[in-house]
Amino acid sequence: MFASQGEVVIEGDHARGISYTNEVARTGDGTELRVTGTYEDRYIRRNGRWGFSFRKFTQLHSQTI
């Protein structure tokens, strides 16, 4: 897997960002796929620690390898 973090915007205890990924996955029948996409993330800080409050994956491209 290759992942690259884009810009993260912090507003108090909330933040948002987009990351880009290129992954290899194997389906249940053994087919291997290369998938490129983005993760749209929202984060929240609770008790001084950051965590995800929302994550959405959007597939941009997929091919059988």
C-alpha positions as CSV (number, residue, x, y, z in Angstrom):
1,M,0.0,0.0,0.0
2,F,1.1,3.5,-0.8
3,A,-0.6,6.4,1.0
4,S,0.0,10.1,0.8
5,Q,-1.6,12.7,3.2
6,G,-2.9,15.8,1.6
7,E,-3.7,19.0,3.4
8,V,-5.2,18.8,6.9
9,V,-7.2,21.7,8.2
10,I,-7.5,22.1,11.9
11,E,-10.3,24.1,13.5
12,G,-10.2,23.8,17.3
13,D,-11.0,20.2,18.3
14,H,-12.1,19.3,14.8
15,A,-10.1,18.7,11.6
16,R,-10.6,17.5,8.1
17,G,-8.3,16.1,5.4
18,I,-7.9,14.0,2.3
19,S,-5.4,11.3,1.7
20,Y,-4.6,9.4,-1.5
21,T,-3.9,5.7,-1.7
22,N,-2.7,3.0,-4.2
23,E,-3.4,-0.5,-2.8
24,V,-3.3,-4.1,-3.9
25,A,-6.1,-6.2,-2.7
26,R,-7.2,-9.9,-3.1
27,T,-10.9,-10.7,-3.4
28,G,-12.5,-13.8,-2.0
29,D,-12.0,-15.8,-5.2
30,G,-8.2,-14.9,-5.3
31,T,-8.4,-12.2,-7.9
32,E,-5.8,-9.5,-7.3
33,L,-6.7,-5.8,-7.9
34,R,-4.8,-2.6,-7.9
35,V,-7.1,0.1,-6.5
36,T,-6.4,3.9,-6.5
37,G,-8.6,6.2,-4.5
38,T,-9.0,8.9,-1.9
39,Y,-10.0,8.9,1.8
40,E,-12.0,11.9,3.0
41,D,-11.5,12.1,6.7
42,R,-12.8,14.1,9.6
43,Y,-11.1,14.0,12.9
44,I,-12.0,15.0,16.5
45,R,-9.8,15.6,19.5
46,R,-11.1,14.1,22.8
47,N,-9.1,14.2,26.0
48,G,-6.1,15.5,24.1
49,R,-6.1,12.6,21.6
50,W,-7.0,12.8,17.9
51,G,-9.2,10.1,16.3
52,F,-11.4,9.6,13.3
53,S,-15.0,10.8,13.4
54,F,-15.7,10.1,9.7
55,R,-14.0,8.3,6.9
56,K,-15.2,7.8,3.3
57,F,-13.3,6.0,0.5
58,T,-13.8,7.0,-3.1
59,Q,-12.4,4.6,-5.7
60,L,-10.8,6.5,-8.6
61,H,-9.5,3.5,-10.6
62,S,-9.3,-0.3,-10.4
63,Q,-7.6,-2.9,-12.5
64,T,-7.0,-6.6,-12.3
65,I,-3.4,-7.6,-12.0
